[in-house]
């Protein structure tokens, strides 16, 4: 069987120069510097230092690695997975004093919500953020709800919030009778929401909301409107709000939003038998052109089950695509875009991880993520509603 690993082509750096978190974006990152000195990235002993600190911590520490993290970090993870799976794994380890979350801020918040007060959730780099999550601020969502109240539709509107959101937005959702969803169970969450009310306010990713509503729930594009928090009244008339079934927040993923119809057309012209597999955070037009659409876990499972020799163009985060290409040398795996996407999802690097582990080993808790009690209360209500949906799962034990 031919080894086709060397056919993977690295994309060119994008104009934003944020490939793999090498530089910063003041508009999408929290920009918090770590106190203390970080090891130099060129330190040849970083890997050995990381293993030594991990060994010193033993069972006191549990390291979680999101699928989008760099391989240099993933090698130290005790568990890998998507954001909510990792938070659940943290909750299932109540004896671990430290939960080191190699992901982004909203993921660490979810872990803090689901773990005990005796555990500390640590984010090695506080600049690891999600631009999509930051597109829905608490004051903006409160103002939007007031707009819905003025239009007379708030009482029949159920908020459904994507997991990729801040704890404050999850809490708003819980307090207003709504639920959380993941990209895997968005359809179930929407089905539940429409049993509770006539409309859904979907936060913060418009594309996941639209794709799920139209392609899985059978709604039309005319049933969907986009609420822009930067415009008076969301840029919508009261009549539009009253007629809409899906009120989509004007948010998106900076990674998945970069894939275009042209990208799909170009890869099909270049590789006639290619299978195009994309994440539902991609635009509706790209999703319609794809052969397969699904969550990060779905993408991984699909590649695991794919026929040897098959060709795949993947529309999701570059680190994962690169890793899948290495794991499947018997398949031709390509990144869907020509250029690398800007990303803060994988900002955590080995120096930050070493710094965090060594600090914890010295009994210095750094970069602890703490969600206040009131926010935790209502965010957990929303999360529990999701976990109570048929086929979704059982909430981890307290």
DRENKOLKOL-654873 format. One record per residue (C-alpha): residue in three letters; y, x, z. Coordinates in steps of 0.001 Angstrom, whole numbers, padded with zeros to 6 digits, always signed. Each point is the difference from the previous one (the first is absolute). Layout:
BEGIN
ALAYXZ
...
END
This chain:
BEGIN
UNK+000000+000000+000000
UNK+003352+001434-001000
UNK+002491+000923+002677
UNK+003325-001546-000977
UNK+002014+000935+003089
UNK+002156+002383-002011
UNK+001231-002888-002171
UNK+002187-001259+002852
UNK+003584+000682-001039
UNK+002611+000540+002653
UNK+003058-002188-000650
UNK+003395+001594-000386
UNK+002363-000132+002986
UNK+002263-003022-000172
UNK+003760+000282-000230
UNK+000235-000920+003679
UNK-001897+003157+000956
UNK-001845-001771+002778
UNK-003487+000834-001207
UNK-002264+000287+003015
UNK+002912-000204+002407
UNK+001390+003412-000910
UNK+003594-001176+000309
UNK+001737-002881+001724
UNK+001651-003259-000953
UNK+002727-001060+002408
UNK-000252-003595-001196
UNK-003704-000465+000756
UNK-000863+002419+002792
UNK+000862-000093+003665
UNK+000983+003657-000090
UNK-000914+000787+003606
UNK-000530+003695+000669
UNK-002793+001096+002276
UNK+001157+001618+003219
UNK-001305+003522+000420
UNK-001022+002502-002624
UNK-002487-000872-002706
UNK-002480+002615-001197
UNK+000954+001522-003315
UNK-001704-001690-002985
UNK-001135+003442-001152
UNK-001737+000815+003280
UNK-003546+001007-001085
UNK-001350-001003+003395
UNK+001066-003656-000153
UNK-003468-001352-000712
UNK-001566+002024+002822
UNK+002800-001059+002376
UNK-000542-003653-000879
UNK-003744+000206+000632
UNK+000581+001867+003266
UNK+002480-002581+001276
UNK-002269-002855-001068
UNK-002909+001609+001848
UNK+002134+000554+003097
UNK+000983-003666+000047
UNK-003570-001197-000527
UNK-000513-003719+000589
UNK+003532-000336+001372
UNK+001267-000127-003582
UNK-000980-002190-002935
UNK+001443+000908-003398
UNK+000507-002699-002630
UNK+000577+000904-003662
UNK+001320-002486-002534
UNK-001498+000199-003497
UNK+003353+001170-001406
UNK+000214+003112+002182
UNK-000353+003517-001344
UNK-003405+001653+000103
UNK+001346+002720+002290
UNK+000532-002743+002602
UNK-002925-002298-000839
UNK-002500+002767+000838
UNK+000889-000396+003698
UNK-000221-003813+000111
UNK-002705-001589+002129
UNK+000312-003161-002099
UNK+001578-000689-003385
UNK+000987-003378-001379
UNK+002820-002397-000787
UNK+002744-000757+002501
UNK-001462-002968+001864
UNK-003542+001337+000036
UNK+001348+003105+001698
UNK+001924-002035+002579
UNK-003191-001906+000778
UNK-001903+003274+000329
UNK+002621+001179+002501
UNK-000434-003209+002008
UNK-003744+000605+000033
UNK+000540+003357+001758
UNK+001596-001008+003339
UNK-001223+003222+001654
UNK+002039+002198-002342
UNK+003238+000939+001728
UNK+001762+001003-003207
UNK-000108-001751-003374
UNK+001373+002360-002642
UNK+000885-002135-002994
UNK+000245+001927-003259
UNK+001731-002736-001923
UNK+003457-001533+000260
UNK+002175-001658+002613
UNK-001054-003635-000493
UNK-003687+000996+000199
UNK+000547+001790+003296
UNK+001847-003079+001302
UNK-003027-002173-000803
UNK-002215+002444+001870
UNK+002303-000141+003018
UNK-000120-003811-000084
UNK-003799-000063-000028
UNK-000698+002813+002480
UNK+000358+000002+003781
UNK+003021+001004+002034
UNK-001928+003041+001210
UNK-000197+001438-003525
UNK+002716+001915-001825
UNK+000371-000405-003754
UNK+001450+003113-001627
UNK+001464+000333-003499
UNK+000070+003726-000853
UNK+003084-000336-002219
UNK+002523-002707+000876
UNK+001386+000217-003539
UNK-003241-001468-001321
UNK+001156-003427-001045
UNK-000484-002761-002525
UNK+002947-000987-002156
UNK-001540-003450-000540
UNK-000173-000688+003734
UNK+003615+001070+000349
UNK+001052-002498-002686
UNK-000331-002847+002514
UNK+002160+000595+003061
UNK-000193-002365+002960
UNK+003625-001155-000293
UNK-000451-000662-003718
UNK-003069-002146+000603
UNK+001716-001942+002774
UNK+002923-000675-002350
UNK-002420-001099-002729
UNK-001642-002467+002384
UNK+003425-001447+000784
UNK+000481-000485-003743
UNK-003296-001881-000158
UNK+001103-002119+002954
UNK+003273-000822-001747
UNK-001961-001019-003102
UNK-002176-002274+002139
UNK-003263+001791-000833
UNK-000652+002235+003022
UNK-002111-002647+001716
UNK-002464-000060-002911
UNK+000022+003759-000673
UNK-002659+002325+001412
UNK+000743+003736+000059
UNK-002783+002269-001219
UNK+000663+003676+000544
UNK-001813+002889-001620
UNK-001474+002605+002332
UNK+002442+002513-001515
UNK+002865-001219+002172
UNK+001694+000964+003239
UNK-001135-001348+003360
UNK+003260-001962+000201
UNK-000816-001905-003195
UNK-003555-000629+001172
UNK+001468-001380+003234
UNK+002379-002275-001929
UNK-002994-001284-001924
UNK-001995-000728+003134
UNK+002915-001752+001686
UNK+000588-002223-003039
UNK-003576-001182-000406
UNK-001110+002445-002671
UNK-002715+002550-000560
UNK-000530+003552-001234
UNK-001976+000957-003084
UNK-001465+003090-001587
UNK-000428+000567-003718
UNK-003662-000906+000514
UNK+000524-003341+001729
UNK+003353-001184-001389
UNK-001708-002902-001751
UNK-001553-001244+003253
UNK+003329+000349+001794
UNK+001825-001989-002677
UNK-002686-002692+000007
UNK+000442-000351+003766
UNK+003796-000040-000289
UNK+000011-002803-002562
UNK-002181-002042+002353
UNK+002720+000368+002636
UNK+003050-000629-002175
UNK+001349-000643-003471
UNK+001538+003399-000693
UNK-000572+003663+000774
UNK+002574+002666+000742
UNK-001855+003151-001063
UNK+001195+003325+001457
UNK+000735+002736-000978
UNK-001820+000689-003310
UNK+000859-002441-002756
UNK-002699+001317-002350
UNK-002960-000522+002338
UNK+001330-003459+000794
UNK+000483-000965-003633
UNK-003311+001437-001192
UNK-001933-001741+002755
UNK+001760-003344-000427
UNK-000337-000116-003782
UNK-003313+001750-000651
UNK-001941-001159+003058
UNK+001694-003143+001294
UNK+000655-001512-003442
UNK+003761-000367+000385
UNK+002326+000582-002938
UNK+002747+002565-000340
UNK+002446-002923+000098
UNK-001234-000746+003522
UNK+001292+003414+001114
UNK+003564+001038+000747
UNK+001270+003370+001248
UNK+002218+000094+003090
UNK+002438+002930-000177
UNK+001295+000809+003511
UNK+002947+001849-001507
UNK+001378-003135-001666
UNK+001595-003045+001663
UNK-002669-002624+000587
UNK-002562+002420-001371
UNK+001466-000545-003471
UNK-001652-003428-000085
UNK+001351-003537+000004
UNK-001163-002556+002534
UNK-001661-001858-002841
UNK-001984+003112-000968
UNK-001125+000459+003609
UNK-001043-003629+000232
UNK-002000+000079-003229
UNK-001709+003362+000563
UNK-003442+000330+001539
UNK+000097+003801+000358
UNK+003200+001597+001275
UNK-000566+003692-000691
UNK+001985+002644+001838
UNK+001665+002485-002328
UNK-002064+002997+001070
UNK-002457+002268-001759
UNK-002069+003158+000323
UNK+001786+003015-001464
UNK-003355+001449-001088
UNK-001703-003011-001569
UNK+003233-001335-001461
UNK+000237+003055-002275
UNK-003053-000900-002069
UNK+001027-001782-003203
UNK-001469-001971-002874
UNK+000749+003018-002187
UNK-002107+002181+002311
UNK-002957-002321-000538
UNK+000520-000145-003775
UNK+000253+003780-000255
UNK-003169+000667+001978
UNK-001945-002579-002034
UNK+001171+001610-003249
UNK-001026+003423+001283
UNK-003349-001062+001528
UNK-001281-003096-001843
UNK-002770-000860+002480
UNK+002018+000628+003134
UNK-000192-002396+002947
UNK+003421-000678+001510
UNK-000199-000560+003741
UNK+003192-000771+001939
UNK+001203-001072+003427
UNK+001456-003532+000370
UNK+003318+001514+001103
UNK+000545+000802-003696
UNK+002241-002292-002034
UNK-001426-003243-001348
UNK+000210+001324-003579
UNK-002043+003096+000844
UNK-002568-002021+001938
UNK-000461-002329-002992
UNK-000719+002997-002243
UNK-002487+001590+002417
UNK-003768-000448-000086
UNK-000428+000076+003770
UNK+002415-000731+002836
UNK-000581+000565+003696
UNK+000825+001651+003283
UNK-000407+003676+000795
UNK-003462-000659+001408
UNK-000871-001993-003136
UNK+001130+002885-002203
UNK-002179+002443+001925
UNK-003029-002301-000077
UNK+000437-000689-003717
UNK+000020+003713-000812
UNK-003034+000563+002229
UNK-001944-002627-001957
UNK+001258+000961-003468
UNK-002381+001213-002698
UNK-000232+003766-000546
UNK+002017+001042-003029
UNK+002402-002939+000284
UNK+003760+000561-000280
UNK+002514-001359+002499
UNK+003788-000064+000153
UNK+001085-000733+003562
UNK+003320-001543+000965
UNK+000466+000982+003627
UNK+001167+002934+002128
UNK-000583+003427-001538
UNK-001765+001686+002943
UNK-002693-002669-000030
UNK-000451+000198-003772
UNK-000287+003764+000142
UNK-002561-000236+002812
UNK-002039-002606-001888
UNK-000044+002268-003051
UNK-001467+002821+002098
UNK-002538-002297+001626
UNK-001247-001356-003329
UNK-000494+002946-002383
UNK-002266-002195-002138
UNK+002903-002322-000900
UNK+003280+000524-001790
UNK+002738-001020+002430
UNK+003669-000002-000958
UNK+003300-000805+001675
UNK+001585-002966-001779
UNK+003528+001417-000140
UNK+001233+003151-001746
UNK+002114+001080+002953
UNK-000654+000260+003706
UNK+001346-002804+002148
UNK+002450+000424+002830
UNK-001853-000468+003244
UNK+000578+000215+003705
UNK-003434-001488+000654
UNK-001553+003470-000021
UNK+002828+001923+001609
UNK-002022+001305+002944
UNK-001015+003569-000685
UNK-002118+002577+001781
UNK+002872+001637+001942
UNK+000994-003350+001512
UNK-003603-000829+000883
UNK-000528+003410+001628
UNK+003246-000369+001954
UNK-001014-003447+001264
UNK-003546+001041+000939
UNK+001087+003178+001783
UNK+002723-001916+001857
UNK-002508-002600+001196
UNK-002460+002718+001001
UNK+002801+001423+002159
UNK+000517-003486+001523
UNK+003285-000591-001842
UNK+000002-003419-001658
UNK+002135+000197-003133
UNK+001135-002567-002568
UNK-001466-002891+001954
UNK+000303-003379-001721
UNK+000778-002755+002496
UNK+000449-003671-000899
UNK+001805-001991+002685
UNK-001930-002718+001861
UNK+001739-003022-001556
UNK-000453+001320-003523
UNK-003622+000844+000764
UNK-000614-003513+001303
UNK+001141-001838-003135
UNK-001301+002594-002461
UNK-003420-000315+001589
UNK+000192-003789-000348
UNK+000477+000456-003747
UNK-002776+002591-000220
UNK-002370-002217+001974
UNK+000665-002884-002400
UNK-001081+002238-002852
UNK-003102+001177+001826
UNK-000969-003612+000719
UNK-000123-000832-003718
UNK-003523-000620-001355
UNK-001633+003198-001159
UNK+002817+002274+001184
UNK-001345+001259+003295
UNK+000057-000153+003751
UNK+002899+001427+001990
UNK-000882+003234+001784
UNK-000643-000391+003708
UNK+002903+000627+002376
END
